[in-house]
Amino acid sequence: MAGATYDPDQDPEERRGVRKSYRSLAKAVEEQQGNLNEYSAQDLTDQIHKADELFTKVRGPQEATLDSAFLLMASNMGAQKARAMKSGSGSFDVEEFLSKLVTFMGGAKLNVEDESDGEDVDSANGTRMDWDRIGRKALAKSRRVPAMGFMLGPLSIEHKTRTVGKRAKFEKNKAEERKPQELKEEDIARSENETTKNVATLEALLEDEGRINLFKFVINPDDFAQSVENIFYLSFLIRDGKVALETDEDGQVMIFICMQPADEDYVSGLKKRQMVFEFDKATWQRAKEVFEITESKIPQRPAARTRLGDKWYG
């Protein structure tokens, strides 16, 4: 049974009720793990049906995780009950099978071979056994000719021995070996300092610009890569609540400096929301044409060069 779509605004009381019900189901199954004889398959089926009904109320990942954990527990319980049945574990009794087979074909005891004509007869009265009768039974199930090992497997078993051959030794060329570049702590700190500096630059520029169209601010018409970097640095300001992003009446996405929310605002109900922003080269070209962007609001930065170990990478 399929659950509904993800709903982050689901009623908290309903969400807590779903979690409580899943924990109750899991506890009921867990308590019966050491009591498989009294816990019937129907009881387990009823618990699974309850979980199916409960899943219709699942709207979040945490409740879905509880559902998965319960199904895993129920599956393990079902496997334990199947193993406890010992279905098919009994060995095949050859003597009992032959005795019933002889009786079915009209004999009373195990057959012996008559040396005169080579046909099977009953040792008690010398009557021939009706092989056609068992043949008709077999034809009702399959028309394939049975092989010698059909009932009991091959007449002789040869254990396979693993042949260990000589593998060609792989010789590494020491001259071509390269040691991975070691990333040191100061390299990471340098990268973080560069990001902090660029974020601060965007904040200062946006204070001077005031309210402005997002694309007009971040797009560098001469450099697609730096336009992507500008969006990356701007995301830090939006994440920290220093810059607001909204859509005006004309459908334009506007950004502007705002007062950073305090902890009390989040307690009062303010929520952080994330947004995935798709920006490819086609969007970059289209934005330049639509908003007639010919100059970059954000100054061109020198090409970034990162040092890893003792080498620089552009």
C-alpha positions as CSV (number, residue, x, y, z in Angstrom):
1,M,0.0,0.0,0.0
2,A,1.5,3.3,-1.1
3,G,1.9,6.1,1.4
4,A,1.1,9.8,0.8
5,T,3.6,12.4,-0.4
6,Y,6.1,14.1,2.0
7,D,4.4,16.8,4.1
8,P,6.7,18.7,6.4
9,D,3.7,20.6,7.8
10,Q,1.9,17.5,9.1
11,D,0.0,18.0,12.3
12,P,2.5,17.3,15.2
13,E,-0.1,15.4,17.2
14,E,-0.9,13.1,14.3
15,R,2.8,12.5,13.7
16,R,3.4,11.6,17.3
17,G,0.4,9.2,17.2
18,V,1.8,7.4,14.2
19,R,5.2,7.0,15.9
20,K,3.6,5.7,19.1
21,S,1.5,3.2,17.1
22,Y,4.6,1.9,15.2
23,R,6.5,1.5,18.4
24,S,3.6,-0.5,19.9
25,L,3.5,-2.8,16.9
26,A,7.3,-3.4,17.1
27,K,7.1,-4.0,20.8
28,A,4.3,-6.6,20.4
29,V,6.3,-8.5,17.8
30,E,9.5,-8.3,19.7
31,E,7.9,-9.7,22.9
32,Q,6.9,-12.9,20.9
33,Q,10.4,-13.7,19.5
34,G,11.0,-16.2,22.3
35,N,7.5,-17.6,22.1
36,L,7.1,-18.8,18.5
37,N,4.9,-21.8,19.4
38,E,2.1,-19.7,20.8
39,Y,2.5,-16.8,18.3
40,S,0.6,-17.9,15.2
41,A,1.1,-16.9,11.6
42,Q,-2.3,-15.2,11.7
43,D,-1.2,-13.0,14.6
44,L,1.8,-11.9,12.6
45,T,-0.4,-11.3,9.5
46,D,-2.8,-9.1,11.6
47,Q,0.1,-7.0,12.8
48,I,1.3,-6.5,9.3
49,H,-2.2,-5.4,8.2
50,K,-2.2,-2.9,11.0
51,A,1.1,-1.5,9.8
52,D,-0.4,-1.2,6.3
53,E,-3.2,0.9,7.6
54,L,-0.8,3.0,9.7
55,F,1.4,3.6,6.6
56,T,-1.4,5.6,5.0
57,K,-0.7,8.3,7.6
58,V,3.0,8.4,7.1
59,R,4.2,11.8,5.8
60,G,7.8,12.1,7.0
61,P,11.1,10.2,6.8
62,Q,11.2,9.4,10.5
63,E,7.9,7.6,10.4
64,A,8.8,5.8,7.2
65,T,12.0,4.6,9.0
66,L,9.8,3.2,11.8
67,D,7.7,1.4,9.2
68,S,10.8,-0.1,7.5
69,A,12.1,-1.3,10.9
70,F,8.8,-2.9,11.7
71,L,8.7,-4.8,8.4
72,L,12.2,-6.0,8.8
73,M,11.4,-7.3,12.3
74,A,8.2,-9.0,11.0
75,S,10.2,-10.6,8.1
76,N,12.7,-12.0,10.6
77,M,9.9,-13.3,12.7
78,G,8.3,-15.0,9.7
79,A,11.6,-16.6,8.8
80,Q,12.0,-17.9,12.3
81,K,8.6,-19.5,12.2
82,A,9.4,-21.1,8.8
83,R,12.6,-22.6,10.2
84,A,10.7,-23.9,13.2
85,M,8.3,-25.8,10.9
86,K,11.3,-27.9,9.7
87,S,9.6,-28.3,6.4
88,G,11.6,-30.7,4.1
89,S,14.3,-31.3,6.7
90,G,13.5,-35.0,7.1
91,S,15.7,-37.5,5.2
92,F,14.4,-39.6,2.4
93,D,13.8,-43.2,3.6
94,V,14.8,-45.5,0.7
95,E,13.5,-48.7,2.3
96,E,10.1,-47.2,3.1
97,F,9.8,-45.8,-0.5
98,L,10.6,-49.2,-2.1
99,S,8.2,-51.0,0.1
100,K,5.3,-48.7,-0.8
101,L,6.3,-48.8,-4.5
102,V,6.3,-52.7,-4.6
103,T,2.9,-52.7,-2.9
104,F,1.5,-50.2,-5.4
105,M,2.7,-52.4,-8.3
106,G,1.0,-55.5,-7.0
107,G,3.7,-57.1,-4.9
108,A,3.9,-57.6,-1.1
109,K,7.6,-57.5,-0.4
110,L,10.8,-56.1,-1.8
111,N,11.5,-57.5,-5.3
112,V,14.3,-59.7,-6.3
113,E,15.6,-60.4,-9.9
114,D,14.6,-63.6,-11.5
115,E,17.7,-65.1,-13.1
116,S,15.6,-67.0,-15.7
117,D,14.2,-64.1,-17.7
118,G,15.7,-61.0,-16.0
119,E,12.4,-59.5,-15.0
120,D,11.3,-58.3,-11.6
121,V,9.1,-60.6,-9.6
122,D,7.7,-60.8,-6.1
123,S,9.8,-63.1,-3.9
124,A,6.8,-64.4,-2.1
125,N,4.7,-65.7,-5.0
126,G,6.8,-65.1,-8.1
127,T,4.2,-62.8,-9.7
128,R,5.4,-60.0,-11.9
129,M,5.0,-56.4,-10.7
130,D,2.9,-54.0,-12.8
131,W,5.5,-51.4,-13.9
132,D,3.0,-50.0,-16.4
133,R,1.0,-48.8,-13.4
134,I,3.8,-46.7,-11.9
135,G,4.7,-45.5,-15.4
136,R,1.2,-44.1,-15.9
137,K,1.5,-42.3,-12.6
138,A,4.8,-40.8,-13.7
139,L,3.5,-39.7,-17.1
140,A,0.7,-37.7,-15.3
141,K,3.4,-35.5,-13.8
142,S,6.1,-35.4,-16.5
143,R,6.9,-36.9,-19.9
144,R,10.6,-36.4,-19.5
145,V,12.7,-39.5,-19.3
146,P,14.2,-39.7,-15.7
147,A,18.0,-39.9,-15.5
148,M,19.9,-42.3,-13.2
149,G,20.3,-39.8,-10.5
150,F,16.8,-38.4,-10.6
151,M,15.8,-39.6,-7.1
152,L,19.0,-39.9,-5.1
153,G,21.5,-37.9,-7.1
154,P,24.6,-39.2,-8.9
155,L,25.8,-42.7,-8.1
156,S,29.2,-41.5,-7.3
157,I,30.3,-38.1,-6.1
158,E,33.7,-36.7,-7.1
159,H,34.9,-33.9,-4.9
160,K,36.2,-31.1,-7.0
161,T,39.6,-29.9,-6.0
162,R,40.6,-26.4,-6.6
163,T,43.6,-26.1,-8.9
164,V,45.8,-23.3,-7.9
165,G,47.6,-22.1,-11.0
166,K,50.5,-19.7,-11.1
167,R,49.4,-16.2,-11.6
168,A,51.4,-13.8,-13.5
169,K,53.1,-11.6,-11.1
170,F,52.2,-7.9,-11.6
171,E,55.3,-5.8,-11.5
172,K,54.7,-2.2,-10.7
173,N,56.8,0.4,-12.4
174,K,58.3,2.3,-9.6
175,A,59.0,5.3,-11.8
176,E,55.3,5.7,-12.6
177,E,54.1,5.5,-9.0
178,R,52.7,8.8,-7.7
179,K,52.1,9.6,-4.0
180,P,48.7,11.2,-3.3
181,Q,49.0,14.9,-2.5
182,E,48.7,15.4,1.2
183,L,46.0,17.9,2.2
184,K,47.2,19.9,5.2
185,E,45.2,21.8,7.7
186,E,46.5,25.2,6.6
187,D,45.3,24.4,3.0
188,I,41.7,24.0,4.3
189,A,42.0,27.2,6.4
190,R,43.2,29.2,3.4
191,S,40.2,28.1,1.4
192,E,37.8,29.0,4.2
193,N,39.4,32.4,4.6
194,E,39.0,33.1,0.9
195,T,35.3,32.2,1.0
196,T,34.7,34.4,4.1
197,K,36.4,37.4,2.3
198,N,34.3,37.0,-0.8
199,V,31.0,36.7,1.2
200,A,31.9,39.9,3.1
201,T,32.6,41.6,-0.3
202,L,29.1,40.7,-1.6
203,E,27.5,41.9,1.6
204,A,29.1,45.3,1.4
205,L,28.2,45.6,-2.3
206,L,24.6,44.7,-1.6
207,E,24.3,47.3,1.1
208,D,25.2,49.9,-1.5
209,E,22.9,48.6,-4.1
210,G,19.8,48.2,-1.9
211,R,16.9,46.2,-3.4
212,I,18.1,44.6,-6.7
213,N,17.2,41.9,-9.1
214,L,19.0,38.6,-8.2
215,F,20.3,38.1,-11.8
216,K,21.5,41.7,-12.2
217,F,23.5,41.4,-9.0
218,V,25.2,37.9,-9.4
219,I,25.7,37.6,-13.1
220,N,29.1,38.4,-14.6
221,P,28.4,38.7,-18.3
222,D,32.0,37.8,-19.2
223,D,32.5,34.9,-16.9
224,F,30.0,32.0,-16.3
225,A,32.2,30.4,-13.7
226,Q,32.3,33.5,-11.6
227,S,28.6,33.9,-11.9
228,V,28.2,30.5,-10.3
229,E,30.6,31.5,-7.6
230,N,28.6,34.7,-6.9
231,I,25.5,32.6,-6.3
232,F,27.5,30.3,-4.0
233,Y,28.7,33.2,-1.9
234,L,25.3,34.8,-1.8
235,S,23.8,31.6,-0.5
236,F,25.8,32.0,2.7
237,L,24.2,35.5,3.3
238,I,20.7,34.1,2.7
239,R,21.4,31.1,5.0
240,D,22.5,33.4,7.8
241,G,19.5,35.6,7.4
242,K,21.5,38.7,6.4
243,V,19.9,38.8,3.0
244,A,16.2,38.3,2.1
245,L,15.0,36.8,-1.2
246,E,11.5,37.3,-2.4
247,T,9.4,37.5,-5.6
248,D,7.7,40.8,-6.4
249,E,4.4,41.4,-8.2
250,D,6.1,41.4,-11.6
251,G,7.6,37.9,-11.0
252,Q,11.2,39.2,-10.5
253,V,13.3,37.6,-7.9
254,M,14.6,40.4,-5.7
255,I,17.3,40.4,-3.0
256,F,18.1,43.0,-0.3
257,I,19.9,43.4,3.0
258,C,17.6,42.6,6.0
259,M,17.9,42.4,9.8
260,Q,19.3,39.1,10.8
261,P,16.7,37.0,12.8
262,A,17.4,36.4,16.5
263,D,16.9,33.2,18.4
264,E,13.6,34.4,19.8
265,D,12.2,34.8,16.3
266,Y,12.8,31.0,15.6
267,V,11.2,30.2,18.9
268,S,8.1,32.3,17.9
269,G,7.6,30.2,14.8
270,L,10.1,31.5,12.2
271,K,11.3,28.6,10.0
272,K,14.4,28.1,7.9
273,R,13.6,27.0,4.4
274,Q,16.0,25.6,1.7
275,M,15.7,26.1,-2.0
276,V,17.4,24.3,-4.9
277,F,18.5,26.9,-7.5
278,E,19.2,25.5,-11.0
279,F,21.7,27.7,-13.0
280,D,23.3,26.4,-16.1
281,K,25.0,28.1,-19.1
282,A,21.8,28.4,-21.0
283,T,20.1,30.3,-18.1
284,W,23.2,32.5,-17.8
285,Q,22.9,33.5,-21.5
286,R,19.2,34.0,-21.3
287,A,19.4,36.2,-18.2
288,K,22.0,38.4,-19.9
289,E,19.6,39.0,-22.8
290,V,16.4,39.5,-20.8
291,F,17.9,41.9,-18.2
292,E,20.4,43.5,-20.6
293,I,23.4,42.8,-18.4
294,T,26.6,44.3,-19.9
295,E,28.6,44.9,-16.8
296,S,29.1,42.9,-13.6
297,K,28.0,44.5,-10.3
298,I,30.6,42.3,-8.5
299,P,34.2,43.0,-9.6
300,Q,36.0,40.3,-11.5
301,R,38.1,38.2,-9.2
302,P,41.5,36.8,-10.1
303,A,41.4,33.1,-11.2
304,A,41.4,31.0,-8.0
305,R,44.5,28.9,-7.4
306,T,44.5,26.2,-4.7
307,R,47.6,24.8,-3.2
308,L,47.5,21.1,-2.3
309,G,50.7,19.9,-0.7
310,D,53.6,21.5,-2.6
311,K,51.7,22.2,-5.8
312,W,49.3,24.8,-7.0
313,Y,46.1,24.1,-9.0
314,G,44.2,26.6,-11.0
